[in-house]
Amino acid sequence: MSRYQVVDNVPIPLRKTRQRPLPTIRGSKYPFYRMRHGESFYADGVRYAALHSAVGKARQRMGGGFVIRPEGGGFRVWRVEK
């Protein structure tokens, strides 16, 4: 069971600065494969670079879009339309 909870109806905040895309891979500790469009999860205690890498892998494998934004002391990741 993942320690990350997938939630729905959390709006994506506007981008404050220019940011790069994010990553993820098969067997990931992140719940990318359980997410539907519009759902998100919050990840704290992770480095942006590691999360971005995992999101990138998920994008390649799933053919979908993901958005990462800072929130509190961590990051929130949304699944979006490509």
LUMPA-943281 format. One record per residue: residue number from 1; y, x, z of N, C-alpha, C, O, CB in turn; residue in one letter. Coordinates in Angstrom, 1 decimal. Atoms other than C-alpha are relative to their C-alpha. Glycine has a CB too. Layout:
REM residues N
NODE; nr; n.c2; n.c1; n.c3; ca.c2; ca.c1; ca.c3; c.c2; c.c1; c.c3; o.c2; o.c1; o.c3; cb.c2; cb.c1; cb.c3; rest
NODE; NUM; Y; X; Z; Y; X; Z; Y; X; Z; Y; X; Z; Y; X; Z; A
...
***
This chain:
REM residues 82
NODE; nr; n.c2; n.c1; n.c3; ca.c2; ca.c1; ca.c3; c.c2; c.c1; c.c3; o.c2; o.c1; o.c3; cb.c2; cb.c1; cb.c3; rest
NODE; 1; -1.2; 0.8; 0.0; 0.0; 0.0; 0.0; 1.2; 0.9; 0.0; 1.3; 1.9; 0.7; 0.0; -1.0; 1.2; M
NODE; 2; -1.2; -0.8; 0.1; 3.4; 1.3; -0.9; 1.0; -0.3; 1.1; 1.0; -1.4; 1.6; 0.7; -0.3; -1.4; S
NODE; 3; -1.0; 0.2; -1.0; 6.2; 1.8; 1.6; 1.2; -0.6; -0.5; 2.2; -0.9; 0.2; 0.3; 1.3; 0.8; R
NODE; 4; -1.2; 0.6; 0.6; 8.7; 0.5; -0.9; -0.2; -1.5; -0.3; -1.2; -1.9; -0.9; 0.3; 0.8; -1.3; Y
NODE; 5; 0.1; 1.4; 0.1; 9.4; -3.2; -1.0; 0.8; -0.4; -1.3; 1.9; -0.1; -1.4; 0.5; -0.8; 1.2; Q
NODE; 6; -0.7; 0.5; 1.2; 10.2; -4.8; -4.4; 0.7; -1.3; 0.3; 0.1; -2.2; 0.9; -1.0; -0.3; -1.2; V
NODE; 7; -0.8; 1.2; -0.3; 13.0; -7.4; -4.1; 0.7; -0.5; -1.3; 0.8; 0.3; -2.3; 1.1; 0.3; 1.0; V
NODE; 8; -0.6; 0.6; 1.2; 14.7; -9.7; -6.6; 1.4; -0.4; 0.4; 1.8; -0.5; 1.6; -0.8; -1.3; -0.5; D
NODE; 9; -1.3; 0.5; -0.2; 18.3; -10.9; -7.0; 1.0; 1.0; 0.7; 1.8; 0.5; 1.5; 0.0; -1.3; 0.7; N
NODE; 10; -0.9; -0.9; -0.6; 20.1; -7.7; -5.9; 0.8; 0.5; -1.2; 0.3; 1.1; -2.1; -0.7; 1.3; 0.7; V
NODE; 11; -0.9; -0.3; 1.1; 23.1; -7.2; -8.3; 0.1; 1.5; -0.2; 0.2; 2.3; 0.8; 1.3; -0.6; 0.1; P
NODE; 12; -0.2; -1.4; 0.3; 23.5; -3.8; -10.1; 1.5; 0.3; 0.2; 2.3; -0.3; -0.6; -0.6; 0.4; -1.4; I
NODE; 13; -1.4; -0.4; -0.1; 26.8; -2.2; -9.0; 0.5; 0.7; -1.2; -0.3; 1.4; -1.9; 0.3; 0.8; 1.3; P
NODE; 14; -0.5; -0.7; 1.1; 29.1; -0.8; -11.6; -0.1; 1.5; 0.3; -0.1; 2.0; 1.4; 1.5; -0.4; -0.2; L
NODE; 15; 0.1; -1.4; -0.2; 28.7; 2.9; -12.2; 1.3; 0.6; 0.3; 2.3; 0.3; -0.3; -0.6; 0.6; -1.4; R
NODE; 16; -1.3; -0.6; -0.4; 31.3; 5.0; -10.4; 0.2; 1.3; -0.7; 1.4; 1.7; -1.0; -0.1; 0.2; 1.5; K
NODE; 17; -0.1; -1.3; 0.7; 30.6; 8.3; -12.1; -1.1; 0.1; -1.0; -2.0; -0.7; -1.1; -0.1; 1.2; 1.0; T
NODE; 18; 1.0; -0.2; 1.0; 28.6; 9.5; -15.0; -1.3; 0.5; 0.6; -1.3; 1.5; 1.3; 0.5; 1.0; -1.1; R
NODE; 19; 1.3; -0.4; -0.5; 24.9; 9.8; -14.1; -1.0; 0.1; -1.1; -0.9; -0.6; -2.1; -0.4; -1.0; 1.1; Q
NODE; 20; 1.1; -0.1; 1.0; 21.8; 10.8; -15.9; -1.1; -1.0; 0.3; -1.1; -1.7; 1.4; -0.6; 1.4; 0.1; R
NODE; 21; 1.1; 0.9; -0.2; 18.6; 8.7; -16.3; -1.0; 0.4; 1.1; -0.9; 1.6; 1.5; -0.7; -0.2; -1.3; P
NODE; 22; 0.9; -0.3; -1.1; 15.8; 8.6; -13.7; -1.5; 0.0; -0.4; -1.8; -0.4; -1.5; 0.1; -1.1; 1.0; L
NODE; 23; 1.4; -0.1; 0.3; 11.9; 9.3; -13.6; -1.1; -0.6; 0.8; -0.8; -1.1; 1.9; -0.3; 1.4; -0.1; P
NODE; 24; 1.2; 0.5; -0.8; 8.4; 8.2; -12.5; -1.3; 0.2; -0.8; -1.3; 0.3; -2.1; 0.1; -1.5; 0.3; T
NODE; 25; 1.2; -0.3; 0.7; 4.7; 8.9; -13.4; -1.2; -0.9; 0.5; -1.1; -1.6; 1.5; -0.4; 1.4; 0.2; I
NODE; 26; 1.2; 0.8; -0.4; 1.2; 7.3; -13.2; -0.4; 0.4; 1.3; -0.3; 1.6; 1.7; -1.1; 0.1; -1.1; R
NODE; 27; 0.4; -0.4; -1.3; -0.2; 7.2; -9.8; 1.2; 0.2; 0.9; 1.1; 0.9; 2.0; -0.9; 1.2; 0.0; G
NODE; 28; -1.3; -0.2; -0.7; 3.4; 7.1; -8.6; 0.0; -0.6; 1.4; -0.7; -1.6; 1.6; 1.1; -0.5; -0.8; S
NODE; 29; -0.2; 0.6; -1.3; 4.3; 6.5; -5.0; 1.1; -1.2; -0.1; 1.2; -1.9; 0.9; 0.5; 1.0; 1.0; K
NODE; 30; -1.1; 1.0; 0.2; 7.1; 4.2; -6.4; -0.7; -1.2; -0.7; -1.6; -1.0; -1.5; 1.2; 0.5; -0.8; Y
NODE; 31; 0.6; 1.2; 0.5; 6.3; 0.6; -7.4; 0.4; -0.5; -1.4; 0.6; -1.7; -1.7; 0.2; -1.2; 0.9; P
NODE; 32; -0.5; 0.3; 1.4; 7.4; 0.8; -11.1; -0.9; -1.1; -0.7; -0.4; -2.0; -1.3; 0.1; 1.2; -0.8; F
NODE; 33; 0.9; 0.8; 0.8; 4.3; -0.9; -12.4; -0.2; -1.4; 0.5; -0.7; -2.3; -0.1; -1.4; 0.6; 0.0; Y
NODE; 34; 0.0; 1.3; -0.6; 4.6; -3.9; -10.1; 1.2; -0.8; -0.2; 1.3; -2.0; 0.0; -0.3; 0.0; 1.5; R
NODE; 35; -1.3; 0.6; 0.1; 8.2; -4.7; -11.0; 0.1; -0.8; -1.3; -0.4; -0.4; -2.3; 1.1; 1.1; 0.1; M
NODE; 36; -0.4; 0.8; 1.1; 9.4; -7.4; -13.3; 1.5; 0.2; -0.3; 2.2; 0.8; 0.6; -0.3; -1.5; 0.2; R
NODE; 37; -1.4; -0.2; 0.3; 12.8; -7.4; -15.0; 0.9; -0.7; 1.0; 0.6; -1.8; 1.4; 0.3; -0.6; -1.4; H
NODE; 38; -0.9; 0.5; -1.0; 15.6; -7.9; -12.5; -0.3; 0.3; 1.4; 0.5; 0.1; 2.3; 0.1; -1.5; -0.1; G
NODE; 39; 0.5; -0.4; -1.3; 13.6; -6.7; -9.5; 0.4; 1.5; 0.3; 0.7; 2.2; -0.6; -1.5; -0.1; 0.2; E
NODE; 40; -0.4; -1.3; -0.4; 14.6; -3.6; -7.5; -0.7; 0.5; 1.2; -1.4; -0.3; 1.9; 1.5; 0.1; 0.2; S
NODE; 41; 0.4; -0.5; -1.3; 13.5; -1.3; -4.7; 0.9; 1.0; 0.5; 1.6; 1.7; -0.3; -1.5; 0.6; -0.1; F
NODE; 42; -0.8; -1.0; -0.7; 15.3; 0.9; -2.2; -0.8; 1.2; 0.4; -1.8; 1.0; 1.0; 0.8; -0.6; 1.2; Y
NODE; 43; 0.7; -1.2; -0.3; 14.3; 4.5; -1.8; 0.9; 0.9; 0.8; 2.0; 1.3; 0.3; -0.6; 0.8; -1.2; A
NODE; 44; -0.9; -0.9; -0.8; 15.7; 6.6; 1.1; -0.9; 1.3; 0.3; -2.1; 1.3; 0.2; 0.5; -0.6; 1.3; D
NODE; 45; 0.7; -1.2; -0.3; 14.8; 10.2; 2.0; -0.6; 0.7; -1.2; -1.6; 1.4; -1.1; -1.1; -0.3; 1.0; G
NODE; 46; 0.5; -0.6; 1.2; 14.2; 11.2; -1.6; 1.2; 0.7; -0.7; 2.4; 0.2; -0.5; -0.6; -1.0; -0.9; V
NODE; 47; -1.1; -0.7; 0.8; 16.2; 13.6; -3.8; 0.2; -0.8; -1.3; -0.8; -1.3; -1.9; -0.4; 1.5; -0.3; R
NODE; 48; -0.3; 0.7; 1.2; 17.9; 12.1; -6.8; -0.8; 0.6; -1.2; -1.3; -0.2; -2.0; 1.5; 0.0; -0.3; Y
NODE; 49; 0.7; -0.6; 1.2; 16.3; 14.6; -9.2; -1.4; -0.4; 0.0; -1.9; -0.6; -1.1; 0.2; 1.6; 0.2; A
NODE; 50; 1.4; 0.4; 0.0; 12.8; 13.7; -8.1; -0.2; -1.4; -0.4; -1.1; -1.7; -1.1; -0.6; 0.3; 1.4; A
NODE; 51; 0.1; 1.4; 0.3; 13.4; 10.0; -8.3; 0.3; -0.2; -1.5; -0.3; -1.0; -2.2; 1.0; -0.8; 0.8; L
NODE; 52; -0.4; 0.1; 1.4; 15.1; 10.4; -11.7; -1.1; 0.5; -0.9; -1.4; -0.2; -1.9; 1.3; 0.9; -0.3; H
NODE; 53; 1.2; -0.5; 0.8; 12.1; 12.4; -13.0; -1.1; -1.1; 0.0; -1.7; -1.3; -1.1; -0.5; 1.3; 0.6; S
NODE; 54; 1.1; 1.0; -0.1; 9.7; 9.7; -11.8; 0.4; -1.2; -0.9; -0.5; -1.8; -1.6; -0.2; -0.5; 1.4; A
NODE; 55; -0.5; 1.1; 0.8; 11.8; 7.0; -13.5; -0.1; 0.3; -1.5; -0.5; -0.6; -2.3; 1.5; -0.4; 0.3; V
NODE; 56; 0.1; -0.4; 1.4; 11.9; 8.9; -16.8; -1.5; -0.1; -0.5; -1.7; -0.6; -1.6; 0.4; 1.5; -0.1; G
NODE; 57; 1.4; 0.1; 0.4; 8.1; 9.1; -16.8; -0.4; -1.5; -0.1; -1.2; -1.8; -1.0; -0.9; 0.7; 1.0; K
NODE; 58; 0.4; 1.4; 0.1; 7.8; 5.4; -16.1; 0.6; -0.7; -1.3; 0.0; -1.5; -1.9; 0.6; -0.8; 1.3; A
NODE; 59; -0.6; 0.5; 1.3; 10.2; 4.7; -19.0; -0.8; 0.3; -1.2; -1.1; -0.5; -2.0; 1.5; 0.5; -0.2; R
NODE; 60; 0.9; -0.5; 1.1; 8.0; 6.7; -21.3; -1.2; -0.8; -0.1; -1.6; -1.3; -1.2; -0.3; 1.5; 0.1; Q
NODE; 61; 1.3; 0.7; 0.0; 4.8; 5.0; -20.3; 0.1; -1.5; -0.1; -0.8; -2.1; -0.7; -0.7; 0.4; 1.3; R
NODE; 62; -0.1; 1.4; 0.0; 6.1; 1.5; -19.8; 0.8; -0.6; -1.1; 0.8; -1.8; -1.4; 0.5; -0.5; 1.3; M
NODE; 63; -0.9; 0.4; 1.0; 8.6; 1.4; -22.6; 1.1; -1.0; 0.5; 1.6; -1.8; -0.3; -0.8; -0.7; -1.1; G
NODE; 64; -1.0; 0.8; -0.6; 11.1; -0.3; -20.3; 1.2; 0.8; 0.5; 1.2; 2.0; 0.4; -0.6; -0.8; 1.1; G
NODE; 65; -1.2; -0.7; -0.5; 14.4; 0.4; -18.8; 0.1; -0.1; 1.5; -0.3; -1.1; 2.1; 1.2; -0.7; -0.6; G
NODE; 66; -0.2; -0.1; -1.4; 15.3; 1.4; -15.3; 1.4; 0.5; 0.3; 1.9; 1.3; -0.5; -1.0; 0.8; 0.8; F
NODE; 67; -1.3; -0.5; -0.3; 18.7; 1.9; -13.6; -0.1; 0.4; 1.5; -0.7; -0.2; 2.3; 1.1; -1.2; -0.2; V
NODE; 68; 0.0; -0.5; -1.3; 19.3; 4.0; -10.5; 1.5; 0.1; 0.5; 2.3; 0.5; -0.3; -0.6; 1.4; 0.1; I
NODE; 69; -1.4; -0.1; -0.6; 22.4; 3.7; -8.2; -0.1; 0.4; 1.4; -1.1; 0.0; 2.1; 0.7; -1.4; -0.2; R
NODE; 70; 0.0; -0.3; -1.4; 23.2; 5.2; -4.9; 0.4; -1.2; 0.9; 1.2; -2.1; 0.5; 1.1; 1.1; 0.3; P
NODE; 71; -0.2; 1.1; -0.9; 23.1; 2.8; -2.0; -0.2; 0.5; 1.4; -1.3; 1.0; 1.7; -0.9; -1.2; -0.3; E
NODE; 72; 0.1; -0.5; -1.4; 23.7; 3.7; 1.7; -0.4; 1.5; -0.1; 0.3; 2.2; -0.7; -1.1; -0.8; 0.7; G
NODE; 73; 0.5; -1.4; 0.0; 21.8; 6.9; 2.3; -1.0; 0.3; -1.0; -1.6; 1.4; -1.0; -0.4; 0.4; 1.4; G
NODE; 74; 1.1; -0.2; 1.0; 19.4; 6.5; -0.6; 0.4; -0.5; -1.3; 1.6; -0.4; -1.7; -1.3; -0.7; 0.5; G
NODE; 75; -0.2; 0.5; 1.4; 19.0; 5.0; -4.0; -0.7; -1.3; -0.2; -1.8; -1.5; 0.4; -0.4; 1.0; -1.0; F
NODE; 76; 0.7; 1.2; 0.4; 18.2; 1.6; -5.4; -0.4; 0.1; -1.5; 0.5; 0.5; -2.3; 0.9; -1.3; 0.3; R
NODE; 77; 0.5; 0.0; 1.3; 16.1; 1.3; -8.6; -0.2; -1.4; -0.5; -1.0; -2.1; 0.1; -1.2; 0.9; -0.2; V
NODE; 78; 0.2; 1.3; 0.6; 16.3; -1.8; -10.9; -0.8; 0.2; -1.2; -0.7; 1.2; -1.9; 1.3; -0.7; -0.3; W
NODE; 79; 0.6; 0.1; 1.3; 14.0; -2.7; -13.8; 0.9; -0.9; -0.8; 1.2; -2.0; -0.4; -1.5; -0.5; 0.1; R
NODE; 80; -0.8; 0.8; 0.8; 16.1; -3.9; -16.6; -0.5; -0.1; -1.4; -1.5; 0.6; -1.8; 1.4; 0.6; -0.1; V
NODE; 81; 0.4; 0.1; 1.4; 15.7; -5.0; -20.3; 0.3; 1.3; -0.7; 1.3; 2.0; -0.3; 0.7; -1.2; -0.7; E
NODE; 82; -0.2; -1.3; 0.7; 15.4; -2.0; -22.6; 1.3; -0.1; -0.9; 1.6; 0.9; -1.5; -1.2; 0.3; -0.8; K
***
